[in-house]
Amino acid sequence: MSEAKDEDERKRRLLLKFFSQSEDCLEKLDDKLVQLLQQNIDEKKKTHQVQLKQKEYFLLVAGKSRILNVLYVRNAIFNNKHRM
């Protein structure tokens, strides 16, 4: 589990570095081209960066019945959070 977590964190750091490099490249592009690209890029970039910074780890170790139980509990927790 520890190896998988370390590997995941390494990949997340690398992807965040690529995001930073892509932002540097965008700053060097022609303004008209950037305006066309920017509309889609900003929203997707924010979404992906938030996902990469999250510290959730999932480990699948069980059969179908256990998976269904986990999904049921997760859904119940999700629903309770949104009711508050």
C-alpha positions, 0 to 999 in steps of 0.5 A: 500500500505504501508503495502505491501511495508513494507512486501516486504522490510522485505522479501527482507532483509530476503532473502538477509540474507539467501544468505549471510548464504548460502555463508558461508556454501559454504566456508566450503564445499570441494573444488571439490564439490564447483567447481561443484556447483559454475558454476551454483550458481554464475550466479543465485546468482548475478541475484537474489541478483540484483532483490532483491535489486531493489526497484520496486513495482507493485500494481494491482488495475484495470481491463483488459483495464487499465492493457493493458494500463500500459503494453503498457506504460511500454513497450514504456518507455523500448523501448525508454531507449534502443534506446538512 
